[in-house]
Amino acid sequence: MSELTLLVLRLAFLLVLWGFVFAVVYALKSDLFGAPVRKLKQATPNQDAAEPQPYVAPVAATPLSPSSPDQATNIISTVGGPSIPSAAPSGPASRLVITSGPKSGVEVQLSSDPLTIGRSSESSLVIRDEYTSTHHARLVLQNGQWILHDLDSTNGTFLDNVRVTRPVAVSPGSTVTIGKTSFELRH
């Protein structure tokens, strides 16, 4: 074999080895720090009207007419006595309240900015939990409603015990579960 052929083979072998080294480093980096978060597409004034709308989860209704006098007492006590309850607040929820998990009782004020949730210190709401992905989920305010996006998390995001597989609208009072942490959006 000529010297030139041997040199070319050595260089090719060296390039292949370095390719494997970079592949291993990239795999370790993504395991330790997570995959990069996808950027949200900004809405433009000329946005297509045919864009798919997010799935709205069904909400179970509570019967308002009592079937017995005991039920009537329960209904009156749950709405705050015999006075007529005021209308539900209009507009999107303004705060996120953690109802269970390590940070139970913590309240986060919501703004119009997207809220990222995950284990990463770059997240807006950091949840240190072995069942939470680095970049787990995102809450985005769209058309006056909070939309929940699962960011391809390993263990999933749940809305009222149903796994979120596509963007879904979150109504105030619905329970969102990420890992061992549950929270609700409230007015």
VMD Tcl script that draws the C-alpha trace (Angstrom):
set ca {
  {0.00 0.00 0.00}
  {1.31 3.41 -0.84}
  {2.10 6.01 1.80}
  {-0.59 8.37 0.49}
  {-3.31 5.71 0.76}
  {-2.20 4.83 4.30}
  {-2.28 8.53 5.30}
  {-5.80 8.97 3.86}
  {-7.04 5.87 5.74}
  {-5.51 7.10 9.00}
  {-7.16 10.54 8.61}
  {-10.54 8.96 7.75}
  {-10.27 6.69 10.80}
  {-9.39 9.70 12.98}
  {-12.40 11.65 11.66}
  {-14.73 8.73 12.40}
  {-13.37 8.45 15.95}
  {-13.86 12.20 16.56}
  {-17.40 11.87 15.16}
  {-18.16 9.24 17.80}
  {-16.65 11.41 20.54}
  {-18.85 14.38 19.56}
  {-21.94 12.13 19.33}
  {-21.32 10.83 22.88}
  {-20.74 14.35 24.24}
  {-23.95 15.62 22.56}
  {-25.96 12.68 23.99}
  {-24.60 13.30 27.48}
  {-25.30 17.04 27.21}
  {-28.92 16.49 26.16}
  {-29.42 13.92 28.96}
  {-28.00 16.25 31.60}
  {-29.40 19.58 30.43}
  {-32.37 18.56 28.27}
  {-33.20 19.28 24.68}
  {-33.47 22.90 23.58}
  {-36.91 24.48 23.98}
  {-38.74 25.19 20.76}
  {-39.52 28.84 20.08}
  {-43.16 29.85 19.85}
  {-44.35 31.16 16.52}
  {-45.34 34.80 16.96}
  {-48.82 35.70 15.76}
  {-48.85 38.16 12.90}
  {-51.71 40.44 11.83}
  {-51.99 38.52 8.54}
  {-52.20 35.17 10.33}
  {-54.20 32.54 8.49}
  {-57.75 32.08 9.85}
  {-57.57 28.36 9.07}
  {-55.03 27.73 11.85}
  {-56.17 24.84 14.09}
  {-57.67 25.84 17.42}
  {-56.49 24.21 20.66}
  {-58.47 21.36 22.16}
  {-60.75 22.48 25.01}
  {-61.13 19.80 27.67}
  {-64.72 19.05 28.72}
  {-65.68 20.21 32.21}
  {-68.07 18.19 34.34}
  {-71.09 20.24 35.40}
  {-72.47 20.26 38.93}
  {-76.25 19.94 39.08}
  {-77.84 23.16 40.30}
  {-81.28 21.85 41.19}
  {-81.34 19.84 44.42}
  {-83.18 16.52 44.48}
  {-83.61 16.61 48.28}
  {-83.77 19.26 51.05}
  {-80.38 18.08 52.37}
  {-78.83 18.75 48.98}
  {-80.36 22.23 48.94}
  {-78.55 23.05 52.20}
  {-75.27 21.76 50.74}
  {-75.66 23.84 47.60}
  {-76.44 27.00 49.60}
  {-73.45 26.43 51.90}
  {-71.07 25.88 49.00}
  {-71.97 29.12 47.24}
  {-71.56 31.21 50.35}
  {-74.95 31.29 52.08}
  {-78.38 32.33 50.94}
  {-77.13 35.43 49.12}
  {-77.03 35.35 45.33}
  {-73.52 34.49 44.14}
  {-71.83 37.10 41.98}
  {-71.01 36.37 38.36}
  {-67.77 34.57 37.62}
  {-64.81 36.89 37.04}
  {-64.25 37.63 33.41}
  {-60.92 37.49 31.66}
  {-58.01 35.10 31.97}
  {-56.70 33.74 35.26}
  {-54.20 36.06 36.92}
  {-52.38 33.65 39.24}
  {-51.15 30.08 39.44}
  {-51.53 28.35 42.82}
  {-49.60 25.15 43.61}
  {-52.06 22.87 45.43}
  {-49.88 19.81 46.10}
  {-46.25 18.82 45.97}
  {-43.04 20.18 47.48}
  {-44.01 23.83 46.79}
  {-47.62 23.50 47.99}
  {-49.21 26.89 48.74}
  {-46.89 28.92 46.48}
  {-48.64 31.48 44.26}
  {-47.21 32.83 41.02}
  {-48.61 36.01 39.45}
  {-49.28 35.49 35.75}
  {-48.54 38.10 33.12}
  {-49.10 38.01 29.39}
  {-45.66 36.42 28.93}
  {-45.43 32.62 28.40}
  {-44.68 30.65 31.58}
  {-42.26 27.74 31.18}
  {-42.34 24.96 33.75}
  {-39.56 22.46 34.37}
  {-36.52 21.38 36.32}
  {-34.18 23.79 34.50}
  {-33.10 26.96 36.27}
  {-34.05 28.78 33.03}
  {-37.74 27.90 33.60}
  {-40.15 30.54 34.91}
  {-41.51 28.01 37.42}
  {-38.78 25.64 38.60}
  {-39.98 22.27 39.93}
  {-37.18 20.15 41.37}
  {-38.70 16.71 40.99}
  {-37.33 13.47 39.52}
  {-40.54 13.08 37.47}
  {-40.29 16.54 35.90}
  {-38.37 17.08 32.66}
  {-35.85 19.89 32.23}
  {-38.27 21.78 29.97}
  {-41.57 20.08 30.79}
  {-44.49 22.35 29.82}
  {-45.44 25.88 28.83}
  {-48.50 28.05 29.58}
  {-49.27 30.64 26.92}
  {-51.99 33.30 26.95}
  {-53.83 33.21 23.59}
  {-57.07 35.04 22.83}
  {-57.79 35.57 26.54}
  {-57.30 31.89 27.46}
  {-54.36 30.05 28.99}
  {-53.15 27.26 26.69}
  {-51.07 24.39 28.11}
  {-48.36 22.86 25.88}
  {-46.48 19.70 26.85}
  {-42.88 20.08 25.63}
  {-42.39 16.37 24.81}
  {-41.82 15.56 28.47}
  {-40.90 12.03 29.49}
  {-43.56 11.52 32.19}
  {-46.26 13.70 30.66}
  {-48.42 16.64 31.68}
  {-51.95 15.99 32.93}
  {-55.03 18.24 32.93}
  {-57.74 16.88 35.26}
  {-56.03 13.44 35.18}
  {-56.00 13.32 31.35}
  {-52.62 13.32 29.62}
  {-52.02 16.39 27.45}
  {-50.94 15.33 23.96}
  {-51.68 18.58 22.12}
  {-52.17 22.22 23.17}
  {-55.21 22.44 25.44}
  {-57.10 25.35 27.03}
  {-56.92 25.44 30.84}
  {-59.98 26.80 32.59}
  {-59.63 28.33 36.07}
  {-59.99 25.68 38.77}
  {-58.81 22.80 36.57}
  {-55.97 20.76 38.06}
  {-52.71 20.53 36.11}
  {-50.28 17.84 37.28}
  {-46.57 17.79 36.44}
  {-44.56 15.12 38.21}
  {-45.54 15.21 41.90}
  {-46.76 18.81 41.69}
  {-50.34 19.91 41.00}
  {-51.52 23.47 40.44}
  {-54.58 25.46 39.43}
  {-55.12 28.73 37.60}
  {-57.23 31.21 39.56}
  {-58.60 34.72 39.11}
}
mol new
graphics top color blue
foreach p $ca { graphics top sphere $p radius 0.5 }
foreach p [lrange $ca 0 end-1] q [lrange $ca 1 end] { graphics top cylinder $p $q radius 0.2 }
display resetview
